[in-house]
């Protein structure tokens, strides 16, 4: 989500209500697809209904339709569904459109090896931040950072950095989305947002100190890309013993911001586009 138009901000507050251009059936179909967080995930209609909050009858029609058009595949032995070739092709096509990830990866790896830690590049999807690239440092603690992995927006440094980087109207739309989609994440983000804004104003990044995974600290910073019309959030996570808050401010945070300076041109696409400084969004 980047520079959201006023129409989309208004629609985000109550999607489908009073918006004649909003197609609820399409939104519900994507809600179903979002339940499958990996190609190997298998889910039945009942579990999909529980995850989406949709009636089981609605879910049955949606899974049938998505199977017919190739976005889901039915497994009769398990009475469950998995992502189909259509969804895999769509995801692959999106990643191929992000060729800059290949150029960004060495910078992530260099930082990950220095700490050691897990470094990732994430984007927002609803109540989560999703890894689109990652690097694991030598002997780094393993965290949920695989390509496509989701981490909650309210409890993580990546989510807080993303929220802090938004313009006020966009941030309000984000909070409205979270309040509707995931009340727990809304509570977490609303509670920590003043601190995240202060951290960004002072340091240029946001922190999560053992609040997502015990004994794991995180630091993240966002970079706006005009070429892709979105914020990419770069995040670092490691053992609290390796990444105490003092070291984050003295060493890791400045290195993270230095890495963003190196990859900025890769994400802007066209050099004459000026990257919006984070301070301008406050």
Buried (B, 14 or more C-beta within 10 A) or exposed (E): BBBBEEEBBBBBBEBEEEBEEEEEEEEBBEBBBBBBBEEEEBBBBEBBBBBBEBEEEBBBBBBEBBBEEBBBBBEEEEEBBBBBEBBBEBEEEEBEEBEBBEEBBEBBBBBBBBBBBBBBBBBBEBBBBBBBBBBBBEEBBEBEBEEEBBBBBBBBBBBBBBBBBBBEEBBBBBBBBBBBBBEEBBEBBBEBBEEBBEBBEEBBBBBBBEBBBEEBBBBBBBBBBBEBEBBBBBBBBBBBEBBBBEBBBEEBBBBBBEBBEEBBBBBBEEEEBEBBEBEEBB
